[in-house]
């Protein structure tokens, strides 16, 4: 269902430690997180994990060590489009409230990132928004996060690059379009 490294430019590989898939089974556990009450740092640390009331979830990270670029992808599937809409709206409101995020990047490293609204690629879903984050202290990281809602699914894509420039080898619009198509085909 998720994109594979061969769908990315040459040199990208999957991270075995970042991949997560709830599989073909439907989960029914109570939500661990309330997206309406996520803090700005939790957007960086908790968003790419399960526990938001979804019925299924998958996430992966692909990276290219030579270019210091990576792409994080996630799909949250909800029991209804109404629940997906609530999750999407809560994420949008939380991202809109964050202008600076200070978060633990590793157990010994704290990063500060400036957050700015960005234009989401058009034609991806019923609703979409994007933000850019640029590291200002600690590890320098430039990232654009795009969130798309389509039916019962909420998709996240984040193109990142260590350093001060946005990724050049990754088209978030094209990758999200492929991801949405892949999920639609798998049913």
N, CA and C of each residue as an Amber inpcrd file, in Angstrom:
protein
   561
   0.8200000  -1.1880000   0.0000000   0.0000000   0.0000000   0.0000000
   0.8670000   1.2560000   0.0000000   1.9570000   1.3080000   0.7940000
   2.8300000   2.4710000   0.7980000   3.7600000   2.4280000  -0.4040000
   4.3850000   3.5600000  -0.6770000   5.3340000   3.6200000  -1.7760000
   6.5860000   2.8270000  -1.4230000   7.2020000   2.2590000  -2.4260000
   8.4270000   1.4830000  -2.2340000   9.6110000   2.2990000  -2.7470000
  10.8270000   1.9750000  -2.3120000  11.9960000   2.7590000  -2.7340000
  12.1530000   2.8800000  -4.2500000  11.6830000   1.8810000  -5.0120000
  11.8330000   1.9720000  -6.4660000  10.9050000   3.0200000  -7.0980000
   9.9900000   3.5960000  -6.3110000   9.1320000   4.6690000  -6.8000000
   9.7510000   6.0470000  -6.5430000  10.9620000   6.0580000  -5.9910000
  11.6900000   7.2850000  -5.6830000  12.8920000   7.3960000  -6.6100000
  13.5120000   8.5650000  -6.6760000  14.7320000   8.6820000  -7.4760000
  15.8080000   7.7030000  -6.9930000  16.7830000   7.4360000  -7.8430000
  17.8730000   6.5150000  -7.5050000  18.5560000   6.9420000  -6.2080000
  18.9440000   5.9560000  -5.4140000  19.6740000   6.2210000  -4.1800000
  18.8260000   6.2080000  -2.9250000  17.5030000   6.1240000  -3.0560000
  16.6360000   6.1140000  -1.8790000  16.4180000   4.6820000  -1.3980000
  16.3890000   4.5100000  -0.0740000  16.1690000   3.2040000   0.5470000
  15.1830000   3.3690000   1.6940000  14.4800000   2.2990000   2.0430000
  13.5430000   2.3280000   3.1690000  14.2850000   2.1830000   4.4820000
  13.7250000   2.7700000   5.5100000  14.2440000   2.6160000   6.8620000
  13.4710000   1.4960000   7.5400000  14.1590000   0.4240000   7.8830000
  13.4930000  -0.7140000   8.5290000  12.9340000  -0.3320000   9.8910000
  13.5440000   0.6120000  10.5780000  13.0930000   0.9780000  11.9200000
  11.9120000   1.9370000  11.9020000  11.6740000   2.6270000  10.7880000
  10.5950000   3.6090000  10.7360000   9.2940000   3.0440000  10.1890000
   9.3410000   1.8850000   9.5460000   8.1400000   1.3290000   8.9200000
   7.1750000   0.7960000   9.9670000   5.8920000   1.0470000   9.7400000
   4.8430000   0.5610000  10.6300000   3.6040000   0.3280000   9.7880000
   2.9330000  -0.7850000  10.0260000   1.7240000  -1.1090000   9.2760000
   0.8150000  -1.9080000  10.1890000  -0.4180000  -1.4340000  10.3690000
  -1.3540000  -2.1710000  11.2160000  -1.8650000  -3.4150000  10.5060000
  -1.4950000  -3.5760000   9.2320000  -1.8700000  -4.7740000   8.4900000
  -3.2940000  -4.7150000   7.9980000  -3.7860000  -5.8670000   7.5710000
  -5.1230000  -5.9400000   7.0140000  -6.2190000  -5.9320000   8.0580000
  -5.8620000  -6.0310000   9.3280000  -6.8880000  -6.0770000  10.3670000
  -7.3330000  -4.6680000  10.7470000  -8.5560000  -4.5740000  11.1830000
  -9.1100000  -3.3100000  11.6440000  -8.8670000  -3.2060000  13.1440000
  -8.3040000  -2.0890000  13.5650000  -8.0460000  -1.8900000  14.9870000
  -9.2450000  -1.2030000  15.6300000  -9.4620000  -1.5030000  16.8960000
 -10.5970000  -0.9110000  17.5990000 -10.1840000  -0.3020000  18.9320000
  -8.9040000  -0.0970000  19.1470000  -8.4340000   0.4540000  20.4170000
  -8.8700000   1.9110000  20.5630000  -9.0480000   2.3120000  21.8110000
  -9.3900000   3.7020000  22.0860000  -8.2090000   4.5950000  21.6820000
  -8.4870000   5.8100000  21.2380000  -7.3960000   6.7050000  20.8450000
  -6.4400000   6.9780000  22.0060000  -5.1520000   7.0200000  21.6890000
  -4.1350000   7.3740000  22.6740000  -3.8700000   8.8720000  22.6670000
  -4.1070000   9.5030000  21.5220000  -3.8140000  10.9220000  21.3440000
  -5.0640000  11.6350000  20.8440000  -5.2290000  12.8700000  21.2610000
  -6.3070000  13.7100000  20.7560000  -5.6580000  14.7890000  19.8950000
  -5.8340000  14.7390000  18.5810000  -5.1390000  15.7110000  17.7340000
  -5.5080000  17.1550000  18.0450000  -6.6860000  17.3570000  18.6330000
  -7.1080000  18.7060000  18.9830000  -6.2410000  19.2750000  20.1080000
  -5.6420000  18.3910000  20.8970000  -4.8410000  18.8400000  22.0350000
  -3.3610000  18.5300000  21.8830000  -2.8990000  18.2490000  20.6680000
  -1.4710000  18.0480000  20.4420000  -0.7460000  19.3730000  20.6070000
   0.3820000  19.3260000  21.2770000   1.2260000  20.5110000  21.3440000
   2.0370000  20.5970000  20.0560000   2.6340000  21.7300000  19.8220000
   3.4540000  21.8750000  18.6140000   4.6010000  20.8670000  18.5860000
   5.3460000  20.6430000  19.6870000   6.3980000  19.6160000  19.6440000
   5.8560000  18.2160000  19.3540000   4.6380000  17.9140000  19.8060000
   4.0670000  16.5900000  19.5560000   3.7660000  16.3650000  18.0700000
   3.5870000  17.4390000  17.3070000   3.4210000  17.2720000  15.8630000
   4.6580000  16.6160000  15.2590000   5.8190000  16.9110000  15.8190000
   7.0680000  16.3450000  15.3270000   7.2910000  14.9450000  15.8880000
   6.9470000  14.7250000  17.1560000   7.2880000  13.4540000  17.8060000
   6.2000000  12.3950000  17.7420000   4.9240000  12.7630000  17.7720000
   3.8420000  11.7790000  17.8900000   3.0030000  11.5890000  16.6320000
   3.0380000  12.5210000  15.7090000   2.1100000  12.4730000  14.5830000
   2.3130000  11.2620000  13.6920000   3.5080000  10.7860000  13.5280000
   3.7910000   9.6890000  12.6040000   3.6180000   8.3350000  13.2730000
   2.8390000   8.2840000  14.3380000   2.5850000   7.0450000  15.0820000
   1.0800000   6.7730000  15.1180000   0.7000000   5.5350000  15.4320000
  -0.7320000   5.2340000  15.5640000  -1.2850000   5.7800000  16.8750000
  -2.6070000   5.7620000  16.9890000  -3.2370000   6.1110000  18.2520000
  -4.1670000   7.3010000  18.1890000  -4.6790000   7.6430000  17.0090000
  -5.5750000   8.7880000  16.8620000  -7.0130000   8.3670000  16.5760000
  -7.3460000   7.1210000  16.9000000  -8.6970000   6.6340000  16.6660000
  -8.8950000   6.0420000  15.2840000  -7.8070000   5.8710000  14.5410000
  -7.8970000   5.2970000  13.2000000  -8.2150000   3.8090000  13.2740000
  -8.7470000   3.2640000  12.1950000  -8.9980000   1.8230000  12.1300000
  -7.8150000   1.0870000  11.5180000  -6.9780000   1.7970000  10.7890000
  -5.7490000   1.2230000  10.2230000  -4.7690000   2.3660000   9.9920000
  -3.4760000   2.0350000  10.0150000  -2.4550000   3.0620000   9.8350000
  -1.1980000   2.4220000   9.2830000  -0.5120000   3.1270000   8.4070000
   0.7820000   2.6700000   7.8940000   1.6720000   3.8900000   7.7130000
   2.9610000   3.7220000   7.9790000   3.9180000   4.8090000   7.8110000
   5.2620000   4.2410000   7.3920000   6.0320000   5.0510000   6.7190000
   7.3540000   4.6200000   6.2730000   8.2270000   5.8480000   6.0570000
   9.5190000   5.6160000   6.0390000  10.5070000   6.6500000   5.7670000
  11.4720000   6.1030000   4.7310000  11.7020000   6.8530000   3.6780000
  12.7460000   6.5090000   2.7110000  13.7750000   7.6340000   2.7460000
  15.0270000   7.2920000   2.5290000  16.0850000   8.2850000   2.6580000
  17.1720000   8.0360000   1.6240000  17.9380000   9.0820000   1.3870000
  19.0910000   9.0180000   0.4980000  20.2600000   9.6310000   1.2610000
  21.1820000   8.8030000   1.7120000  22.3170000   9.3000000   2.4890000
  23.1980000  10.2490000   1.6900000  23.3150000  10.0320000   0.3890000
  24.1960000  10.8600000  -0.4370000  23.7010000  12.3000000  -0.5390000
  22.3820000  12.4950000  -0.5950000  21.8280000  13.8420000  -0.7470000
  21.2460000  14.3940000   0.5550000  21.2340000  13.5880000   1.6150000
  20.6500000  13.9710000   2.9150000  19.1700000  14.3010000   2.7990000
  18.4860000  13.6850000   1.8370000  17.0570000  13.8970000   1.6590000
  16.2790000  12.6850000   2.1480000  15.0620000  12.9420000   2.6350000
  14.1990000  11.8450000   3.0720000  12.7510000  12.1990000   2.7740000
  11.9210000  11.1630000   2.7820000  10.4870000  11.3580000   2.5870000
   9.7550000  10.4550000   3.5640000   8.9450000  11.0670000   4.4140000
   8.0940000  10.3240000   5.3450000   6.6960000  10.2860000   4.7610000
   6.0760000   9.1160000   4.8170000   4.7140000   8.9660000   4.3040000
   3.8810000   8.2420000   5.3550000   2.6160000   8.6200000   5.4440000
   1.7110000   7.9550000   6.3790000   0.2940000   8.0030000   5.8250000
  -0.4650000   6.9780000   6.1680000  -1.8860000   6.9240000   5.8340000
  -2.6230000   6.5280000   7.1020000  -3.5800000   7.3440000   7.4900000
  -4.4890000   7.0130000   8.5890000  -5.8410000   6.7270000   7.9590000
  -6.4370000   5.5810000   8.2740000  -7.7600000   5.2440000   7.7470000
  -8.7420000   5.2260000   8.9140000  -9.8680000   5.8950000   8.7360000
 -10.8750000   6.0140000   9.7890000 -12.1450000   5.2690000   9.3990000
 -12.9990000   5.0330000  10.3780000 -14.2330000   4.2780000  10.1590000
 -15.2280000   5.0390000   9.2850000 -15.0970000   6.3600000   9.2250000
 -16.0110000   7.1600000   8.4060000 -15.2860000   8.4020000   7.9040000
 -15.8390000   9.0060000   6.8620000 -15.2430000  10.2420000   6.3520000
 -15.4070000  11.3720000   7.3690000 -16.4560000  11.3050000   8.1880000
 -16.6470000  12.3090000   9.2300000 -15.5270000  12.2810000  10.2600000
 -15.1040000  11.0730000  10.6670000 -13.9960000  10.9530000  11.6200000
 -12.6820000  11.3910000  10.9830000 -12.4920000  11.0730000   9.7030000
 -11.2920000  11.5290000   8.9920000 -11.2790000  13.0520000   8.9120000
 -12.4420000  13.6450000   8.6860000 -12.5590000  15.0920000   8.5950000
 -12.2030000  15.7550000   9.9200000 -12.6600000  15.1930000  11.0350000
 -12.3410000  15.7390000  12.3580000 -10.8340000  15.6890000  12.5940000
 -10.2020000  14.5520000  12.2920000  -8.7560000  14.4060000  12.4500000
  -8.0250000  15.4430000  11.5930000  -8.4160000  15.5610000  10.3410000
  -7.8100000  16.5270000   9.4240000  -7.9720000  17.9570000   9.9570000
  -9.1920000  18.3250000  10.3440000  -9.4500000  19.6810000  10.8430000
  -8.6260000  19.9790000  12.0870000  -8.5290000  18.9980000  13.0000000
  -7.7370000  19.1970000  14.2150000  -6.2580000  19.3790000  13.8860000
  -5.7390000  18.5830000  12.9500000  -4.3400000  18.7490000  12.5410000
  -4.1160000  20.1180000  11.9100000  -5.0230000  20.5260000  11.0460000
  -4.8990000  21.8200000  10.3840000  -4.8840000  22.9540000  11.4080000
  -5.7800000  22.8900000  12.3850000  -5.8410000  23.9310000  13.4180000
  -4.5670000  23.9510000  14.2570000  -4.0550000  22.7760000  14.6110000
  -2.8390000  22.7230000  15.4210000  -1.6510000  23.2640000  14.6390000
  -1.4670000  22.8130000  13.3890000  -0.3600000  23.3320000  12.5780000
  -0.4730000  24.8430000  12.4270000  -1.6930000  25.3600000  12.2470000
  -1.8860000  26.8020000  12.0680000  -1.4890000  27.5920000  13.3010000
  -1.5600000  26.9640000  14.4650000  -1.2230000  27.6650000  15.7060000
   0.2730000  27.6550000  16.0060000   1.0410000  26.8640000  15.2940000
   2.4780000  26.7220000  15.5660000   3.2810000  27.6370000  14.6510000
   4.0880000  28.4870000  15.2270000   5.0060000  29.3160000  14.4450000
   6.4510000  28.8970000  14.6940000   6.6900000  28.3490000  15.8820000
   8.0020000  27.8110000  16.2310000   7.7770000  26.5110000  16.9740000
   8.5490000  25.5050000  16.6270000   8.4810000  24.2270000  17.3310000
   9.8500000  23.9440000  17.9160000   9.8870000  23.7080000  19.2160000
  11.1030000  23.2640000  19.8880000  10.8340000  21.8350000  20.3210000
  11.6310000  20.8950000  19.8090000  11.3720000  19.4760000  20.0810000
  12.6810000  18.7290000  20.2480000  12.6070000  17.6380000  21.0030000
  13.7470000  16.7400000  21.1410000  13.8820000  15.9470000  19.8510000
  14.9930000  16.1360000  19.1590000  15.2410000  15.3960000  17.9250000
  15.8710000  14.0460000  18.2180000  16.7080000  14.0120000  19.2260000
  17.3260000  12.7810000  19.7200000  17.3840000  12.9330000  21.2340000
  17.7650000  11.8850000  21.9770000  17.8490000  12.0360000  23.4330000
  18.8040000  13.1420000  23.8930000  19.7390000  13.5430000  23.0430000
  20.7100000  14.5640000  23.4490000  20.6460000  15.8360000  22.6120000
  19.7010000  15.9290000  21.6880000  19.6710000  17.0690000  20.7710000
  18.2720000  17.6730000  20.6840000  18.2210000  18.9770000  20.9060000
  16.9710000  19.7210000  20.7950000  17.0540000  20.5840000  19.5440000
  15.9740000  20.6510000  18.8200000  15.9430000  21.4770000  17.6220000
  14.8460000  22.5180000  17.7050000  15.0750000  23.6370000  17.0650000
  14.0720000  24.6990000  16.9770000  13.7680000  24.8910000  15.4980000
  12.4820000  24.8610000  15.1590000  12.0830000  24.9920000  13.7680000
  11.0510000  26.0940000  13.6070000  11.2530000  26.9390000  12.6190000
  10.2590000  27.9420000  12.2560000   9.2320000  27.2720000  11.3470000
   7.9520000  27.5620000  11.5720000   6.8650000  26.9440000  10.8080000
   6.1200000  28.0340000  10.0370000   5.9470000  27.8130000   8.7440000
   5.2300000  28.7660000   7.9000000   4.2100000  28.0360000   7.0420000
   3.0480000  28.6550000   6.8060000   2.0840000  28.0300000   5.8940000
   2.6910000  27.9250000   4.4980000   2.2980000  26.9070000   3.7650000
   2.7590000  26.7110000   2.3860000   1.5530000  26.3650000   1.5290000
   1.7010000  26.4970000   0.2490000   0.6310000  26.1330000  -0.6750000
   0.6910000  24.6350000  -0.9310000  -0.4030000  23.9600000  -0.6670000
  -0.4650000  22.5210000  -0.9270000  -0.6200000  22.2950000  -2.4230000
  -0.0460000  21.2160000  -2.9330000  -0.2360000  20.9000000  -4.3540000
  -1.7240000  20.7170000  -4.6520000  -2.1850000  21.2110000  -5.7700000
  -3.6140000  21.1160000  -6.0780000  -3.9730000  19.7490000  -6.6390000
  -5.2500000  19.4070000  -6.4970000  -5.7780000  18.1980000  -7.1060000
  -5.4750000  16.9080000  -6.3810000  -5.0920000  16.9820000  -5.1110000
  -4.7300000  15.7540000  -4.3990000  -5.8950000  15.1170000  -3.6600000
  -6.8000000  15.9010000  -3.1170000  -7.8860000  15.3190000  -2.3400000
  -8.9780000  16.3330000  -2.1000000  -9.9290000  15.9500000  -1.2600000
 -11.0450000  16.8220000  -0.9240000 -10.5430000  18.0520000  -0.1790000
  -9.5890000  17.8500000   0.7310000  -9.0060000  18.9400000   1.5040000
  -7.5050000  18.7110000   1.5840000  -6.7380000  19.8020000   1.6240000
  -5.3070000  19.6560000   1.8200000  -4.7180000  20.9450000   2.3780000
  -3.6070000  20.8280000   3.0780000  -2.8400000  21.9800000   3.5320000
  -1.3830000  21.5580000   3.6240000  -0.5010000  22.5410000   3.6840000
   0.9270000  22.2520000   3.7890000   1.5880000  23.3040000   4.6670000
   2.6800000  22.9250000   5.2990000   3.5170000  23.8450000   6.0630000
   4.9710000  23.5350000   5.7370000   5.8120000  24.5510000   5.8500000
   7.2470000  24.3180000   5.7530000   7.8480000  24.5210000   7.1300000
   8.8790000  23.7600000   7.4140000   9.6080000  23.9070000   8.6690000
  11.0820000  24.0260000   8.3230000  11.7190000  25.0280000   8.8950000
  13.1480000  25.2200000   8.6860000  13.8320000  25.2720000  10.0350000
  14.8280000  24.3940000  10.2090000  15.5780000  24.3540000  11.4560000
  16.3790000  25.6220000  11.6430000  16.2640000  26.2230000  12.8150000
  16.9900000  27.4540000  13.1010000  18.0460000  27.2560000  14.1770000
  17.9300000  26.2020000  14.9610000  18.9220000  25.8650000  15.9810000
  19.0380000  24.3610000  16.0330000  20.1760000  23.8690000  16.4780000
  20.3730000  22.4290000  16.5190000  20.5810000  21.9210000  15.1080000
  20.0870000  20.7550000  14.8140000  20.2440000  20.1640000  13.4840000
  19.4920000  21.0060000  12.4600000  20.1680000  21.3900000  11.4090000
  19.5300000  22.1630000  10.3430000  18.7110000  21.2120000   9.4790000
  17.4450000  21.4840000   9.3540000  16.5480000  20.6290000   8.5920000
  15.5230000  21.5030000   7.8940000  15.3200000  21.2730000   6.6210000
  14.2590000  21.9430000   5.8780000  13.2530000  20.8830000   5.4710000
  11.9780000  21.1560000   5.7090000  10.9550000  20.1430000   5.4820000
   9.6530000  20.8020000   5.0540000   8.9410000  20.1600000   4.1410000
   7.5810000  20.5610000   3.8020000   6.6670000  19.3810000   4.0980000
   5.6670000  19.6230000   4.9380000   4.6900000  18.5980000   5.3110000
   3.3830000  18.9280000   4.5960000   2.8240000  17.9470000   3.9060000
   1.5370000  18.1120000   3.2280000   0.5590000  17.0960000   3.8070000
  -0.6430000  17.5530000   4.1280000  -1.6890000  16.6940000   4.6860000
  -2.8920000  16.7580000   3.7420000  -3.4070000  15.5870000   3.3810000
  -4.5190000  15.4900000   2.4270000  -5.5920000  14.5770000   3.0130000
  -6.8640000  14.9960000   2.9030000  -7.9700000  14.1120000   3.2810000
  -8.7150000  13.7220000   2.0190000  -8.9560000  12.4330000   1.8870000
  -9.7200000  11.8980000   0.7570000 -10.5690000  10.7530000   1.2900000
 -11.8810000  10.9490000   1.3610000 -12.7680000   9.9050000   1.8800000
 -12.4710000   9.6080000   3.3420000 -12.2370000   8.3410000   3.6550000
 -11.9720000   7.9320000   5.0410000 -10.4840000   7.9710000   5.3690000
  -9.6530000   8.4070000   4.4210000  -8.2020000   8.3950000   4.5950000
  -7.6390000   9.7980000   4.7720000  -6.6210000   9.8950000   5.6300000
  -5.8290000  11.1160000   5.7700000  -4.3870000  10.7330000   5.4660000
  -3.7910000  11.4170000   4.5010000  -2.4330000  11.1320000   4.0330000
  -1.4940000  12.2290000   4.5120000  -0.2940000  11.8310000   4.9110000
   0.7470000  12.7810000   5.2650000   1.9780000  12.4730000   4.4310000
   2.5910000  13.5030000   3.9130000   3.8480000  13.3620000   3.1930000
   4.7760000  14.4710000   3.6320000   6.0230000  14.1380000   3.9330000
   6.9890000  15.1430000   4.3710000   8.3060000  14.9390000   3.6370000
   8.6220000  15.8740000   2.7740000   9.9060000  15.8670000   2.0760000
  10.8840000  16.6920000   2.9060000  12.0220000  16.1000000   3.2600000
  12.9780000  16.7370000   4.1650000  14.3860000  16.6940000   3.5910000
  15.1900000  17.6350000   4.0780000  16.5980000  17.6440000   3.7060000
  17.3970000  18.2420000   4.8490000  18.4630000  17.5500000   5.2380000
  19.3720000  18.1280000   6.2170000  20.0840000  19.2960000   5.5560000
  20.2290000  20.3680000   6.2870000  20.8410000  21.5680000   5.7350000
  19.8210000  22.6790000   5.6370000  20.1080000  23.6620000   4.8300000
  19.2790000  24.8650000   4.7950000  18.4090000  24.9880000   3.5590000
  18.3940000  23.9790000   2.7110000  17.6000000  24.0630000   1.4850000
  16.5450000  22.9680000   1.4500000  15.4080000  23.2830000   0.8450000
  14.3550000  22.2910000   0.6610000  14.8490000  21.1930000  -0.2850000
  14.2940000  19.9800000  -0.1680000  14.7040000  18.8850000  -1.0530000
  14.4930000  19.2350000  -2.5250000  15.4130000  18.7630000  -3.3590000
  15.2940000  19.0200000  -4.7940000  14.9500000  17.7560000  -5.5720000
  15.2320000  16.5780000  -5.0010000  14.9920000  15.3230000  -5.7140000
  13.5970000  14.7580000  -5.4800000  12.8080000  15.4080000  -4.6320000
  11.5150000  14.8510000  -4.2440000  10.3800000  15.8030000  -4.6000000
   9.3740000  15.3070000  -5.2830000   8.1630000  16.0670000  -5.5610000
   7.0620000  15.5310000  -4.6550000   6.7500000  16.2920000  -3.6180000
   5.7270000  15.8380000  -2.6750000   4.3900000  15.6290000  -3.3790000
   4.0660000  16.4960000  -4.3280000   2.7890000  16.3580000  -5.0440000
   2.7380000  15.0380000  -5.7950000   3.7870000  14.7290000  -6.5350000
   3.8070000  13.4850000  -7.3150000   3.7900000  12.2650000  -6.4030000
   4.5530000  12.3250000  -5.3050000   4.6160000  11.1780000  -4.3950000
   3.2830000  10.9600000  -3.6870000   2.6350000  12.0380000  -3.2450000
   1.3200000  11.8870000  -2.6100000   0.2890000  11.3820000  -3.6130000
   0.3560000  11.8540000  -4.8290000  -0.5630000  11.3780000  -5.8670000
  -0.3860000   9.8710000  -6.0670000   0.8620000   9.4030000  -6.1220000
   1.1290000   7.9630000  -6.2560000   0.6350000   7.1930000  -5.0390000
   0.8610000   7.7520000  -3.8420000   0.4240000   7.0830000  -2.6140000
  -1.0950000   6.9520000  -2.5780000  -1.8080000   8.0210000  -2.8940000
  -3.2730000   7.9770000  -2.9030000  -3.7590000   6.9440000  -3.9170000
  -3.1420000   6.9120000  -5.0850000  -3.5010000   5.9140000  -6.0920000
  -3.2350000   4.4990000  -5.6220000  -2.1130000   4.2950000  -4.9360000
  -1.7530000   2.9690000  -4.4260000  -2.7560000   2.4810000  -3.3860000
  -3.1520000   3.3790000  -2.4920000  -4.1290000   3.0120000  -1.4590000
  -5.4850000   2.7320000  -2.0990000  -5.8880000   3.5530000  -3.0550000
  -7.1710000   3.3420000  -3.7400000  -7.2090000   1.9960000  -4.4510000
  -6.1110000   1.6260000  -5.0990000  -6.0470000   0.3500000  -5.8180000
  -6.0920000  -0.8470000  -4.8800000  -5.5110000  -0.6910000  -3.6750000
  -5.4650000  -1.8220000  -2.7400000  -6.7860000  -2.0070000  -2.0080000
  -7.6730000  -1.0180000  -2.1210000  -8.9970000  -1.1350000  -1.5230000
  -8.9630000  -0.7840000  -0.1060000
